[in-house]
Amino acid sequence: MPLISAATDADAVFGLGYAHAQDRLFQMETMRRAGAGRLAELFGEPAVGIDRQMRVLGLYRVAEAELALLSGEMRLGLEAYAAGVNAFLATRHGALPPEFLLLRFSPEPWRPADSLVWAS
């Protein structure tokens, strides 16, 4: 169980993003791709119908548009979380989790909208 000590809220959220990426990276990647209608990039033809439906719903576009409507504090929190995820991606040692190796892909950098699409 990770223990995050931080001097500021932004530092704590950064640490949370890092810890989540360390422990749940494949889940995070599949959830953001599901919200963006991009599962077929990983799973092929069987996921095309789901991707089509998600793109029609436009959840990722809504998540991106919501960023401009958030308070400065909330936006900074989402940016700190994304920075924590990306810090893990940049500094990790060893191989990616086996799911990435089996599907032959690497995660993309995390963006604030990636976190919001989970809440949509």
C-alpha positions, 0 to 999 in steps of 0.5 A: 500500500503506497504512503504519500507524504506531501507538503501541498495538495498538488504534491499529494495529487502528483504522488497519487498519479504516480502510484496509480500509474505504478499499480493500475497502468493497463486499467487506466490506459483501457479506460481512457481509450474506451472513453475516447473510442479507441479500444479497437487500436488495441483489441481490433475488429471486435471493439469497433462497435464500442468505439463507434458508440463512444465516439457518437456519445462524444465523452472525450470531447465533453471531457476536453470541453469541461477543462475550461469550465473547471476552477483553477484549483481543480485544473491544477489538480488534474494537471498535477495528477497527469504529471505524476502519471507521466513521471512514472512513465518517464522514470519506470524501470524494467518492462511494462506490465504484461498486458502491454507486452502481449498487445505490443503497445506502449501507453501514451502520455496522460492528459488531464482530460484522460482523468475526466473521461472516467467521470463522464 
